[in-house]
Amino acid sequence: MDKESRLDILSAVNQVSTKLPKAAWRALAVLEEDLASGESVLRIVDGYLNGAGFQQHGLLVLTDRRLLFIHSGVLQSQQVSVPLDTVTGASVTKGLTSSTIKTTGPQSNMVINRVNKSDAEAFASELRSILANRARSATAAPVRSANNVAGELERLAALRDRGVLNEAEFSAQKSRLLGT
């Protein structure tokens, strides 16, 4: 990364408590190219992705849109991208010398081993905070006041009485308003 690098990536790198290995710096170069327009990097941790009988060393990146694991070898790089809206949880298991981050969700079960303990907790905490904020905003449906519902029912009844709505249309709209 050079001095024209993105400030969000530099900030995330500065939050990492240990020195990143050379492979991680190659992954950061891949990351810069892979980010979508307007996508922001929030946290980065160095670790090993558990796969079916293998482990890959790389970076786990939390952006405002997704989780991204980047393995950048000398000859090739690989990425695993998981949209945040498919992630339902994150946990940290602490070992003697390092921690494991686990994410859960219908398509987002990831296990990242050998992560620095403090980095793992900070990463998972930020991810859980994002998930909680998304859950709150998804459940904050607009609440209709009783006066608004009554006024809308009166308006529908007047339309029915004038013959604009038939009885079936009126009943359907009334059910929709009352949530029945």
N, C-alpha and C positions, 0 to 999 in steps of 0.2 A: 504494500500500500504506500502511496506517495502522499505529498502534502495536499493534493487535490482530492484526496479520499473523502468520502462522505463523513460528516461529523457524527451522525448517529452510530455508524460502525465504530468510529474511533472512541466514542463515549462508551459503547458496550465493551470494547476491548479494555479500556481503562478500568472498568468495573471488575474484571477478572482478577482474582487475587494471586494467581501464580503466573509465571512466565509461560507464554504460549510457545509450543514447539514449532519447528520450521514447517511441518505439514499443516499446521493450523493457519499459518500465514498464506500458504498456497490456497487453502480453503477460503480464506477471506477474499482473495482475488476473484475466485469463482463466485462468491457471494455477491460482490459488487455488480457483476454482470447479470446475475440471476434475479435481482430485485425488480419488482414491477414499479412503474411510475407512482410515486407517492407512498410507497411502502416504507415503513420505518423499522429499523432494527432496535429492539429494546434490551435484549440480553443475549449473551453468548457464553457457552460453557464448552470446555474441552473434555471429550470422553470417548467411550467405545460403544457403538451401537451393536446390540445383540441381534443376530439374525438366526436363520435356520442352520445351526451348526457352525457359525462363524461370528467373528467380531471385527468391526471396522473402526479404525481410529478416525476421528474427525471432530467437527464442531456441531453442536446443537444450537440453533439460532431461533430466538423468539422474536417474531416481528409483530406488528399490529394486525396482521392478517393470517399468519400461519406459523407452524413449527417447520423448521428446515434442518435436516441433518446433511452435512456436506463432508464427504470423504474425498480428499484430493491427494491421489498418489502421484508418483513421478510421471507415470505414463497416462493415467486417466483419472477422471473424477466421477463420482456418483453422488446423486442427491435423492433424498427422500423428503417429499413435501406433503404436509398434512394441514389442511385448512383448519383454523381455530374453531369454526362452527361445528366440526366433527369431534372436538376434544371435550370430554365431560369432566375430567379430573386429572390431578397431578399429585404424586406422592414422592417422598424422599425416604430411602432406607439408608441409615448410617452404618458404615462398617468401621473397622479399626482404623484404616488409613484413608478411606475414601467413601463416597456415597453413591447411591444408585437413584436415578430419576426414572419414574415410571409414569407414563401418560395413559389415560384410558379413554375409550370412546368406541363407537361402532367401527371406525376405520382408522383409529389412531393409537393403537396399543404399541407404544415404543418403550424400550428399556435401554437406558444409557448408563453404563457402568464406569467405574473409576473416575468419577467426577470429584473435584475438590469439594470438601464438605461445606464450606461457607458459600461457595459458588452455587452448589446444588440447591441449598435452601433458599438463597436469594432468587434463583431462576424459578423454582417451583412456586415460591410465594408470589412473584409477579404474575406468573401464568394463572394461578388460582384467583388472583385479584381481577384479572381480565375476564376470566370465566364467570366470576360472580357478578361483575358489572354487566356482562352480556345477558346473564340470566335475569337480573333485575330489570333491564330495559325491555326484555322480551315479555315479561309478565306484567309490565306496567301498561295495561290496556286502558284506553280512555274510558272513564266512568261517566255514564249518563246520569244526570240528575232526574229525580222523579218528575220534576216540572217539565223537563225537556221531553220525556217519554209521554207524559200526559198530553202535552201540546201536539206532539207528532200524531198520537192516536186521534185527537180531535180533528186534526187536518185530514187524516185518512178517512175518518168517518164522514166528514163533509164531502170528500171526493166520492165516497160510496153513495151518499145521499143524492148527489147531483148526477149519478150515473156514470161518472168517469171510471170508477173501479167497480167491478162486479163483486159479489159476496166472497167468492173464492180468492180473488186477488186481495181483497181487504183482509181476509183471515190469514193469508200467507204473510202479508206485511205486518200484521199485528203480532203473529207468532215470532217473526224475526225481531221485532222491537222488544218483545218480552223475553226473548231468549228461550222460548219453549218449542 
